[in-house]
Amino acid sequence: MRHLRLHHSLQTKPTSKTFPVYLGVLFVSFHYFIFVYINSSFLSQFLQDSWIGYVYIAGSIVNITILLNAHRILRRYGNFKLLITLIALEFVALLTLAHTVYAPIAIIAFIAQHALNPAIVYCLDVILDSYSNQNEQGRNRGLFLTIINTPPIIATVITGYILHDHNFGDLYTLASLFLIPLAFIVISQFRTFKDPSYKRVEVRKVFTRLTSHKAIRNILIDNVVLQIFYSIMTIYLPLYLQRVVGFSLSEIALMFSIMLIPFVILEYPVGRISDERYGEKELLIGGFILMGIAISTIGWMDTHSWIIWTMMLVASRIGAAVVEIATESYFFKQVKPTDADIIGVFRMSHAVAFILTPLIGAVVLLYVPLQNMFIIGASIIFIVGLRYAFDLRDTR
């Protein structure tokens, strides 16, 4: 262990190979968090609230289709061609959202955007994993996630400022502009990326492998639970804060900006801790408990205090930040860069959650008020998330 810790101490900064990946992730994050929390409000201009979830489901199904076939696409065209194509399509989708006034076109563009963004992150995942030492996944993933979660603090403030006039078009246009430097980085740095030998594995065999590999299965389920938490907070929380509690969109944007600070502060040091001291199991359990308590509180809070709401949301994100880096670190210690199929399934957790959550919401909201979605989210965390976290075999 001594030589491993010495090696860690020499790798505290991004290498020349990983730096362009991290820079690309920075622009991806900026573009995504400009609009992610206002998507449901944007769609409500064209659809009734009960139909918004189905649009998310459609986008998630398309995303799953892309990721299930990712290894075939990568084998045929390579990561560079796939990544630059995804960026171009995302750019077109965002400009369409910015300028269309027709509901069918807006819905199609939203489905495309919702499907494409996770696929872009997936391609960057493969590149980063190719450049990473297996014993440094905790800190590498911690830095990866810290970079992803730093821009939202600024982006959500920008969102609140622009939304004073409810100008969704300006937001989507601004988001599209961040894809231009991303494309430049990809073309200049990854054109000659040497793809690993991606495994040719059938979908059925992928899921057979997942069920037989207990560690990957358990951490995958925990990641789905985390993504369900995110999907509830993305789809239903903005609507709840605006329509039920009574906050303005600009107040909500500032609240969300502060709520995301724990991701920036915690994920890199927690990633190092998972490598060097405690391992991921204890971190997962503690994070899930804090998440569950915080999200269940939403269903019972009876106050209009902006400060109290912000404090509660910050607490929820402290738990989520710990769970996020623990799941990332644990998963990428179990796989290799050639496991494009397994990495694809892991990244599908986002899409799976954005299918399950709206389906649950479509049924639940027929009978009970919106705040009950947060109680259900807490129940999933405590019953499913903790159960599989306790079942993990720690890496230390």
C-alpha positions in Angstrom: 0.0 0.0 0.0 2.9 2.3 0.6 4.0 2.5 -3.0 0.4 3.1 -4.1 0.0 6.0 -1.7 3.3 7.5 -3.0 2.0 7.2 -6.6 -1.2 9.0 -5.5 0.8 11.8 -4.0 2.5 12.4 -7.4 -0.8 12.5 -9.3 -2.8 15.2 -7.6 -3.2 17.3 -10.8 -4.7 16.4 -14.2 -2.1 15.0 -16.6 -1.6 16.4 -20.1 -3.9 13.7 -21.5 -6.7 14.2 -19.0 -6.7 18.0 -18.9 -8.6 18.4 -22.3 -11.2 15.9 -21.0 -11.8 18.0 -17.9 -11.9 21.2 -19.9 -14.5 19.6 -22.3 -16.5 18.5 -19.3 -16.5 22.1 -18.0 -18.2 23.4 -21.2 -20.6 20.5 -21.3 -21.7 21.3 -17.7 -22.0 25.0 -18.4 -24.3 24.4 -21.4 -26.4 21.8 -19.6 -27.1 23.6 -16.4 -28.1 26.8 -18.2 -31.5 25.2 -19.0 -31.9 21.9 -17.1 -34.0 23.3 -14.2 -36.3 25.3 -16.5 -37.1 22.5 -19.0 -40.3 21.5 -17.2 -41.4 25.2 -17.1 -40.6 25.6 -20.8 -42.6 22.5 -21.7 -45.5 23.7 -19.7 -46.0 26.4 -22.4 -46.9 23.6 -24.9 -48.3 20.8 -22.7 -50.4 20.2 -19.6 -48.3 19.2 -16.6 -49.6 15.6 -16.7 -48.0 15.2 -20.2 -44.6 16.7 -19.4 -43.3 13.5 -17.9 -44.1 11.5 -21.0 -41.8 13.8 -23.1 -39.0 13.0 -20.6 -39.8 9.3 -21.0 -39.5 9.6 -24.8 -36.1 11.3 -24.6 -34.9 8.7 -22.1 -35.9 5.8 -24.4 -34.0 7.4 -27.3 -31.0 7.8 -25.0 -31.1 4.2 -23.9 -31.3 3.1 -27.5 -28.1 5.1 -28.2 -26.2 3.7 -25.2 -27.3 0.1 -25.8 -25.7 0.4 -29.2 -22.8 2.5 -28.2 -20.2 -0.3 -28.4 -21.3 -1.1 -32.0 -21.1 2.6 -33.0 -17.7 3.0 -31.3 -16.3 -0.1 -33.0 -17.4 1.1 -36.4 -16.8 4.9 -36.3 -14.7 5.5 -33.2 -15.2 7.8 -30.2 -14.0 11.0 -32.0 -16.6 10.7 -34.9 -19.4 9.8 -32.5 -18.6 12.6 -30.1 -18.4 15.3 -32.7 -21.6 14.1 -34.3 -23.5 14.2 -31.0 -22.2 17.7 -30.3 -23.5 18.9 -33.7 -26.9 17.4 -33.2 -27.2 18.8 -29.7 -26.3 22.3 -31.1 -29.1 22.0 -33.7 -31.6 20.8 -31.1 -30.9 23.7 -28.7 -31.2 26.3 -31.4 -34.5 24.7 -32.4 -35.8 25.0 -28.9 -34.7 28.6 -28.8 -36.6 29.7 -31.8 -39.6 27.4 -32.4 -43.2 28.4 -31.5 -44.7 25.1 -32.6 -45.4 22.5 -30.0 -44.6 19.4 -32.1 -41.2 20.8 -33.2 -40.4 21.9 -29.6 -41.2 18.4 -28.3 -39.1 16.6 -30.9 -36.2 19.0 -30.3 -36.5 18.5 -26.5 -36.5 14.7 -26.9 -33.4 14.9 -29.0 -31.6 17.2 -26.6 -32.6 15.0 -23.6 -31.2 12.0 -25.3 -28.0 13.5 -26.7 -26.4 15.1 -23.6 -25.8 11.9 -21.6 -24.3 10.3 -24.7 -21.8 13.2 -24.9 -20.8 12.6 -21.3 -20.5 8.9 -22.0 -18.0 9.5 -24.8 -15.9 11.7 -22.5 -16.2 9.0 -19.9 -14.6 6.4 -22.2 -11.7 8.8 -23.0 -11.1 9.7 -19.3 -11.2 6.0 -18.4 -8.6 5.2 -21.1 -6.2 7.8 -19.6 -6.8 6.9 -15.9 -4.8 4.6 -13.6 -7.2 2.0 -12.0 -5.9 2.9 -8.5 -6.7 6.6 -8.9 -10.4 6.3 -10.0 -11.7 7.9 -6.8 -9.7 11.1 -7.2 -10.0 11.2 -11.0 -13.8 10.7 -10.7 -13.9 13.3 -7.9 -12.2 15.8 -10.0 -14.4 14.9 -13.0 -17.5 15.4 -10.9 -16.2 18.6 -9.3 -15.7 20.1 -12.7 -19.1 19.1 -13.8 -20.7 20.6 -10.7 -18.8 23.9 -10.6 -20.5 25.7 -13.5 -24.1 25.2 -12.3 -23.4 27.7 -9.4 -22.8 30.4 -12.0 -25.1 29.0 -14.7 -28.2 29.0 -12.5 -27.6 32.6 -11.5 -27.4 33.5 -15.2 -30.6 31.5 -15.7 -32.4 33.5 -13.0 -31.3 36.8 -14.4 -32.5 36.0 -18.0 -35.8 34.5 -16.7 -36.8 37.9 -15.3 -38.5 38.3 -18.7 -39.4 34.6 -19.0 -37.2 34.5 -22.2 -36.5 30.8 -22.6 -35.2 31.3 -26.1 -32.2 33.3 -24.9 -31.4 30.5 -22.4 -31.3 27.8 -25.1 -29.3 30.0 -27.4 -26.7 30.8 -24.7 -26.5 27.1 -23.9 -25.8 26.2 -27.5 -22.9 28.6 -27.6 -21.0 26.6 -25.0 -20.9 23.7 -27.4 -18.7 25.7 -29.8 -15.5 25.6 -27.6 -16.3 22.0 -26.7 -16.3 21.1 -30.4 -13.0 22.9 -30.8 -11.4 20.9 -27.9 -12.7 17.6 -29.3 -11.4 18.4 -32.9 -8.0 19.7 -31.7 -7.3 17.1 -28.9 -9.2 13.9 -29.7 -9.0 13.6 -33.4 -6.2 11.1 -33.0 -7.6 9.4 -29.9 -6.7 5.7 -30.1 -9.9 3.7 -29.3 -9.5 0.7 -27.0 -10.7 -2.6 -28.4 -14.3 -2.4 -27.5 -15.9 -5.7 -26.7 -18.6 -7.0 -29.0 -21.2 -8.1 -26.5 -24.9 -8.7 -27.1 -27.4 -6.8 -24.9 -28.7 -10.0 -23.4 -25.1 -11.0 -22.4 -24.5 -7.6 -20.9 -27.5 -8.0 -18.5 -26.5 -11.6 -17.8 -23.0 -10.3 -16.8 -24.6 -7.6 -14.6 -26.7 -10.1 -12.8 -23.8 -12.4 -12.2 -21.4 -9.7 -11.1 -22.8 -8.7 -7.7 -20.7 -5.7 -7.1 -21.5 -4.0 -10.5 -25.2 -4.9 -10.1 -25.4 -3.4 -6.6 -23.7 -0.2 -7.5 -25.7 0.1 -10.7 -29.0 -0.1 -8.6 -27.7 2.5 -6.2 -26.9 4.8 -9.1 -30.4 4.4 -10.4 -31.7 5.4 -7.0 -29.5 8.5 -7.1 -30.7 9.4 -10.6 -34.3 9.0 -9.4 -33.6 11.5 -6.7 -32.1 13.9 -9.4 -35.1 13.3 -11.7 -37.6 14.2 -9.0 -35.7 17.3 -8.1 -35.4 18.3 -11.8 -38.9 17.6 -13.0 -41.1 18.2 -10.0 -39.2 20.4 -7.5 -39.2 23.6 -9.8 -42.9 23.2 -10.5 -43.6 22.6 -6.8 -41.6 25.6 -5.6 -43.1 27.9 -8.2 -46.8 26.8 -8.2 -47.4 25.5 -4.7 -44.9 27.3 -2.5 -45.0 30.5 -4.5 -41.3 31.4 -5.3 -40.5 33.2 -8.6 -38.3 31.6 -11.2 -35.5 34.0 -10.4 -35.7 33.1 -6.7 -35.7 29.4 -7.5 -32.6 29.8 -9.7 -30.7 31.5 -6.9 -31.8 28.9 -4.5 -30.5 26.1 -6.8 -27.2 27.9 -7.3 -26.5 27.8 -3.6 -27.8 24.3 -3.3 -25.2 23.0 -5.7 -22.2 24.3 -3.7 -21.6 21.0 -1.8 -20.8 19.3 -5.1 -17.9 21.7 -5.7 -16.6 21.5 -2.2 -17.0 17.8 -1.4 -16.6 15.5 -4.3 -12.8 15.7 -4.9 -11.8 15.3 -1.2 -14.4 12.6 -0.8 -13.0 10.8 -3.9 -9.6 10.9 -2.3 -11.0 9.6 1.0 -12.6 6.6 -0.9 -9.2 5.8 -2.4 -7.0 6.2 0.7 -9.1 5.7 3.9 -12.6 4.6 4.2 -13.8 3.1 0.9 -17.2 3.7 -0.7 -19.6 1.6 1.3 -19.7 3.8 4.4 -19.9 6.9 2.3 -22.8 5.6 0.3 -24.8 4.7 3.5 -24.2 8.0 5.1 -25.0 9.9 2.0 -28.3 8.0 1.3 -29.4 8.6 4.9 -28.9 12.4 4.6 -30.6 12.5 1.2 -33.6 10.5 2.4 -34.1 12.7 5.4 -33.8 15.9 3.4 -36.1 14.9 0.5 -38.8 13.6 2.9 -38.8 17.0 4.6 -40.0 18.6 1.4 -43.3 16.8 1.7 -43.9 18.1 5.2 -42.5 21.7 5.1 -45.1 24.4 5.6 -43.0 27.6 5.2 -42.4 30.2 2.6 -39.0 31.1 4.1 -36.4 31.2 1.2 -33.6 30.7 3.7 -35.1 27.6 5.3 -35.9 26.1 1.9 -32.3 26.8 0.7 -30.8 25.2 3.8 -32.9 22.1 3.3 -31.9 21.8 -0.3 -28.2 22.3 0.5 -28.5 19.4 3.0 -30.0 17.2 0.4 -27.1 17.9 -2.0 -24.5 17.2 0.6 -25.8 13.7 0.8 -26.2 13.5 -3.0 -22.6 14.7 -3.6 -21.2 12.0 -1.3 -23.4 9.3 -2.9 -22.5 10.5 -6.4 -18.7 10.3 -6.0 -18.9 7.0 -4.1 -21.0 5.3 -6.9 -18.7 6.7 -9.6 -15.5 5.7 -7.8 -16.8 2.2 -6.9 -18.1 1.5 -10.4 -15.0 2.5 -12.3 -12.9 0.4 -10.0 -14.8 -2.6 -11.2 -14.6 -2.0 -15.0 -12.0 -1.4 -17.7 -11.9 1.1 -20.6 -12.8 -1.7 -23.0 -16.1 -2.3 -21.1 -17.9 0.2 -23.2 -21.1 -1.9 -22.9 -21.1 -1.9 -19.1 -20.2 1.8 -18.9 -23.0 2.4 -21.3 -25.5 0.6 -19.0 -24.2 2.6 -16.0 -24.8 5.8 -17.9 -28.2 4.5 -18.7 -29.1 5.0 -15.1 -30.0 8.6 -15.9 -32.3 7.6 -18.7 -33.9 4.8 -16.7 -34.6 7.2 -13.8 -36.2 9.7 -16.2 -38.5 6.9 -17.4 -39.4 5.4 -13.9 -40.0 8.8 -12.2 -42.5 10.2 -14.7 -44.3 6.9 -14.8 -44.6 6.9 -11.0 -45.6 10.5 -11.1 -48.3 10.0 -13.7 -50.0 7.4 -11.4 -49.4 9.1 -8.1 -50.5 12.6 -9.1 -53.8 11.3 -10.2 -54.7 10.6 -6.5 -52.4 12.7 -4.3 -50.8 16.2 -4.2 -47.5 16.9 -5.8 -45.5 16.9 -2.5 -46.1 13.2 -2.1 -43.6 12.6 -4.9 -40.9 13.7 -2.5 -42.1 11.2 0.2 -42.0 8.4 -2.5 -38.5 9.5 -3.4 -37.4 9.2 0.3 -39.0 5.7 0.5 -37.0 4.5 -2.6 -33.8 5.9 -1.0 -34.3 4.1 2.3 -35.8 0.9 1.0 -33.7 0.3 -2.1 -30.7 2.5 -2.0 -29.6 1.6 1.6 -30.4 -2.1 1.0 -27.9 -2.4 -1.8 -25.4 -0.1 -0.2 -25.2 -2.3 2.8 -24.8 -5.3 0.4 -21.6 -3.9 -1.2 -18.2 -5.3 -0.5 -16.0 -2.3 0.3 -12.9 -1.6 -1.8 -10.7 -1.0 1.2 
